[in-house]
Amino acid sequence: MKYGMNLLLWSGEVTDDVLQVCGKLKEIGYDGVELPIFNLDLDYSAIGSELDSLGLGRTGVTVRGEEDNPISPDAAVRAKGIELSKKTLDCCAAAGVETLVGPYHSALGLFSGAGPTEDEWKWGGDSMREVAE
């Protein structure tokens, strides 16, 4: 069994201070960390290199919001969700992230009060296929 720690306990962004925490986590026996991947402008390659030097594996977490909701009725909003999901995957690849969790299939905390519509199912499937391409 492997043990990991979610870095959201310290910050929503990987900073030098958070990387220092990662060193301490490794010292006390953790095998990996979960990186918050919300700021897509960080140097995830450098973050990955630092975690490699510590011997820590990594997963990532991200979210989509109302403005980039992959199942929005607005095609421009859906397109932004696809674009940011692709950028997030690029960040994951740069950092050596093995698994990405979300929610990134739809906007966090945006509820209609009803179950998903046929269109939402279609848009969700279309979005995920396009991200995977």
RABEL-V168366 format. One record per run of one state. SS is the DSSP state (H for helix, E for strand, L for the rest). FROM is the first residue (numbers start at 1). LEN is the number of residues. Records with the same first field share a line. If there is no record, write none. Layout:
BEGIN
SS->FROM-LEN  FROM-LEN
END
This chain:
BEGIN
L->1-3  10-6  28-4  37-7  55-2  62-2  65-1  69-6  96-4  102-5  108-10  133-1
E->4-3  32-5  57-5  64-1  100-2  107-1
H->7-3  16-12  44-11  66-3  75-21  118-15
END
